[in-house]
């Protein structure tokens, strides 16, 4: 039988959560940290909060799952270590470090991102900081918009980036890579999958494309080389067995 415990604390700069299985959900609070812990024995869940950090930790050897729902201040730094829990954040966070064995991760807005998951889909609506890294053993990666230098790696899964405004390096062993619109340089590689890049802002593009057994299609007009100092997009794309398509984004 599950029961619910209420937790609360002052406004903090950092949140650390360690959860075995279940679900972590974060929302926006204007008055410190408030929320609930639901599970078989929520009183066994550690909750500590001072002026700098809030810590929530489920029992290490617990076989049950817990649902942790917290409202936290906008811009808080986040650290999550999860065995097999889903992570959902509807609040904009500063620096985020997330490690999960399995489980989906959905983040609204993040500054600096360092995320690793063994198995699960990753969705990030917006990256607004200086750098971001996402690695997934098995699962899709989707980034809505990104202003940061971005590194994406999926062993098995698709990679989708909506609006890229900085450098991207991305690779997947088995899966497609689709950059809807890019005004930043991209370096992409897939062993088995298609690659598509949309060139944004009517920028000229420098293309270095190769596929072993697929087709290459370039649907942008040929342009004169840019003058020194003028912006352009550099695209390096490699696929062992897949098509490569370049269009206007």
QUIDABEL-V411367 format. One record per residue. N is the residue number from 0. PHI is phi in degrees with one decimal (NA if undefined). OMEGA is omega in degrees with one decimal (999 if undefined). D_LAST is the distance of its C-alpha to the last C-alpha in Angstrom with 1 decimal. Layout:
N&PHI&OMEGA&D_LAST / N&PHI&OMEGA&D_LAST
This chain:
0&NA&-178.6&52.4 / 1&-93.0&174.5&49.6 / 2&-137.5&-174.1&50.2 / 3&-124.1&177.7&48.2 / 4&-120.4&177.5&48.8 / 5&-94.9&177.9&47.6 / 6&-127.6&176.9&46.5 / 7&-159.1&179.0&45.9 / 8&-164.3&-178.2&45.9 / 9&-73.7&174.5&45.1 / 10&-64.1&-177.5&41.7 / 11&-127.6&178.9&40.6 / 12&-93.8&-174.8&38.1 / 13&-140.8&176.0&37.5 / 14&-121.2&176.3&37.6 / 15&-119.4&-179.0&38.6 / 16&-128.1&172.7&38.7 / 17&-121.0&-175.3&40.3 / 18&-136.8&-179.5&40.2 / 19&-75.0&178.3&41.3 / 20&-139.8&-179.3&39.9 / 21&128.4&-175.2&38.8 / 22&-155.5&173.0&36.1 / 23&-114.1&179.1&35.3 / 24&-125.8&-179.5&33.8 / 25&-117.4&175.1&33.1 / 26&-127.2&-174.1&33.0 / 27&-95.0&174.1&33.5 / 28&-128.6&175.0&37.0 / 29&-102.5&-174.6&38.3 / 30&-138.0&176.0&41.8 / 31&83.7&-178.0&41.7 / 32&-106.5&177.0&41.3 / 33&-138.4&177.6&42.3 / 34&168.8&-177.7&41.9 / 35&-136.6&172.8&43.5 / 36&-123.9&-178.3&44.2 / 37&-121.2&179.5&45.1 / 38&177.7&-177.3&46.7 / 39&-68.2&180.0&50.0 / 40&-149.0&-174.8&51.4 / 41&-64.8&178.7&49.2 / 42&-69.1&177.7&52.0 / 43&-84.4&178.8&51.5 / 44&-81.4&-180.0&48.0 / 45&-73.6&173.0&48.2 / 46&-134.4&180.0&46.9 / 47&-131.5&-178.3&47.5 / 48&-150.2&171.0&46.3 / 49&-127.7&-176.2&47.2 / 50&-74.7&-175.2&45.8 / 51&-109.6&-169.9&43.2 / 52&-141.2&169.9&42.2 / 53&-115.1&-178.0&42.3 / 54&-123.3&174.7&43.0 / 55&-126.4&-175.2&42.9 / 56&-141.3&176.3&44.1 / 57&-80.4&179.5&45.2 / 58&-57.7&-175.0&48.2 / 59&-62.3&-175.0&47.4 / 60&-101.6&179.7&49.5 / 61&-73.1&177.1&48.8 / 62&-92.7&179.9&48.0 / 63&-87.4&178.0&46.8 / 64&-103.2&-179.2&43.4 / 65&-129.6&171.9&42.7 / 66&-108.1&-179.2&40.3 / 67&-110.0&179.8&39.7 / 68&-123.2&-175.3&38.3 / 69&-130.4&166.9&38.1 / 70&-102.3&-173.0&37.0 / 71&-132.9&-179.9&36.4 / 72&-65.9&175.5&35.5 / 73&-61.0&177.1&32.0 / 74&85.0&-179.5&30.9 / 75&-67.0&172.0&33.4 / 76&-78.9&-171.6&33.0 / 77&-131.2&172.2&33.0 / 78&-131.6&-177.8&34.5 / 79&-128.9&171.2&34.7 / 80&-121.3&-172.7&36.6 / 81&-132.2&174.1&36.7 / 82&-79.2&-178.2&38.3 / 83&-151.4&-178.8&36.7 / 84&-107.1&170.4&35.6 / 85&-76.3&179.2&32.4 / 86&-124.6&-180.0&31.0 / 87&-129.1&177.6&29.3 / 88&-121.4&177.0&28.8 / 89&-103.6&178.9&28.0 / 90&-118.0&176.0&28.9 / 91&-70.5&-178.7&26.9 / 92&-116.6&179.0&28.5 / 93&-81.3&175.1&28.9 / 94&-91.5&-178.7&29.4 / 95&-125.9&172.3&29.2 / 96&-120.9&-175.1&30.9 / 97&-129.1&175.5&30.9 / 98&-128.6&177.1&32.7 / 99&-135.1&173.3&33.2 / 100&-73.8&173.9&35.0 / 101&-154.5&-177.9&33.4 / 102&131.2&179.7&31.7 / 103&-78.8&178.1&28.4 / 104&-127.2&176.2&27.0 / 105&-129.6&179.0&25.0 / 106&-118.8&-179.9&24.5 / 107&-76.0&178.8&23.2 / 108&-130.5&-177.2&22.7 / 109&-141.6&175.3&24.0 / 110&-83.4&176.4&24.6 / 111&-97.3&-173.5&25.6 / 112&-128.7&172.6&25.3 / 113&-135.7&-170.8&27.3 / 114&-132.3&177.0&27.2 / 115&-133.7&175.3&28.9 / 116&-134.4&178.1&29.6 / 117&-74.6&-178.6&31.6 / 118&-152.6&178.9&30.5 / 119&155.3&178.3&28.2 / 120&-80.9&179.1&24.7 / 121&-122.6&176.1&23.0 / 122&-128.7&176.8&20.8 / 123&-127.6&-177.0&20.0 / 124&-69.6&-176.8&18.4 / 125&-153.4&172.0&18.0 / 126&-113.3&-171.6&19.2 / 127&-119.6&-177.0&20.3 / 128&-95.9&-172.6&22.9 / 129&-97.9&-178.6&23.2 / 130&-156.4&179.3&22.8 / 131&-150.9&178.0&22.3 / 132&-136.0&178.3&23.5 / 133&-131.9&178.0&23.4 / 134&-132.6&-179.8&25.4 / 135&-132.0&176.5&26.2 / 136&-71.7&179.7&28.8 / 137&-149.5&-179.7&27.9 / 138&155.3&-179.8&25.2 / 139&-83.4&175.3&21.5 / 140&-122.5&178.3&19.6 / 141&-130.8&177.9&16.9 / 142&-117.4&-177.9&15.6 / 143&-69.7&176.5&14.1 / 144&-143.0&-175.9&13.3 / 145&-147.3&174.2&14.9 / 146&-104.0&-174.4&16.4 / 147&-100.2&167.4&18.8 / 148&-63.3&-164.9&19.3 / 149&-120.8&174.8&18.6 / 150&-122.2&-178.5&20.5 / 151&-127.9&-180.0&20.1 / 152&-143.5&176.6&22.6 / 153&-132.0&177.0&23.5 / 154&-70.9&178.4&26.5 / 155&-144.8&-179.2&25.7 / 156&157.8&-179.8&22.7 / 157&-85.1&174.8&18.9 / 158&-121.9&178.1&16.5 / 159&-130.2&174.4&13.5 / 160&-124.2&-176.6&11.6 / 161&-78.3&-176.1&9.6 / 162&-130.9&-177.0&8.9 / 163&-103.4&-178.4&10.4 / 164&-121.5&179.4&12.2 / 165&-146.1&-177.5&14.9 / 166&-75.7&175.6&16.1 / 167&-127.6&165.5&15.7 / 168&-119.7&-176.1&18.3 / 169&-141.9&179.2&18.2 / 170&-149.2&172.4&20.6 / 171&-146.9&178.7&22.0 / 172&-74.2&-179.3&25.0 / 173&-141.5&-179.1&24.3 / 174&159.5&179.4&21.0 / 175&-90.0&173.5&17.3 / 176&-124.0&-176.8&14.6 / 177&-132.5&174.7&11.1 / 178&-105.5&-171.7&8.6 / 179&-66.3&-176.9&5.9 / 180&-152.5&-177.1&4.4 / 181&-132.1&168.5&7.1 / 182&-113.8&176.8&9.2 / 183&-122.3&-179.1&12.1 / 184&-68.7&179.9&13.8 / 185&-133.1&171.5&13.8 / 186&-129.3&-169.6&16.9 / 187&-128.0&-179.9&16.8 / 188&-148.4&173.0&19.8 / 189&-141.6&178.3&20.9 / 190&-78.3&-179.2&24.3 / 191&-138.7&-179.2&23.7 / 192&162.0&-179.7&20.2 / 193&-90.4&176.4&16.9 / 194&-125.4&176.5&14.0 / 195&-134.5&179.4&10.3 / 196&-134.2&172.8&7.6 / 197&-102.9&-178.4&3.9 / 198&-86.0&-174.6&4.9 / 199&-96.1&172.0&4.9 / 200&59.1&-178.9&7.9 / 201&54.7&-178.7&8.5 / 202&-78.1&170.1&10.2 / 203&-68.4&-175.8&12.2 / 204&-129.0&172.4&12.0 / 205&-103.4&-168.6&15.2 / 206&-115.0&173.8&15.2 / 207&-132.1&-168.8&18.0 / 208&-124.4&177.6&17.7 / 209&-152.7&170.4&20.6 / 210&-134.9&-174.6&21.6 / 211&-75.8&-175.0&25.3 / 212&-125.5&-179.3&25.4 / 213&-106.3&-179.3&22.0 / 214&-109.3&174.6&19.8 / 215&-114.5&-179.4&17.1 / 216&-130.4&179.4&14.6 / 217&-117.2&-176.5&12.5 / 218&-113.1&172.5&10.7 / 219&-129.5&-178.5&10.0 / 220&-69.8&175.2&13.0 / 221&-68.8&-176.7&15.6 / 222&-129.7&175.3&16.2 / 223&-70.2&177.4&19.3 / 224&-59.8&-179.6&19.6 / 225&-67.2&175.2&19.0 / 226&-73.5&178.8&22.3 / 227&-56.1&178.5&23.9 / 228&91.2&178.4&22.4 / 229&-78.1&-178.5&19.2 / 230&-73.4&173.2&16.0 / 231&-156.3&179.8&13.8 / 232&-111.6&176.9&12.0 / 233&-101.3&-179.1&14.3 / 234&-123.2&171.0&13.6 / 235&-110.3&-177.4&16.7 / 236&-136.8&-179.7&16.6 / 237&-133.7&174.7&19.9 / 238&-140.3&177.6&20.8 / 239&-75.1&179.1&24.4 / 240&-141.8&-179.7&24.0 / 241&-179.2&-179.6&20.5 / 242&-87.1&174.4&17.7 / 243&-123.7&-177.0&14.8 / 244&-128.7&176.7&11.6 / 245&-119.3&179.7&9.0 / 246&-135.5&169.2&6.3 / 247&-84.7&-178.8&3.8 / 248&-94.8&999&0.0
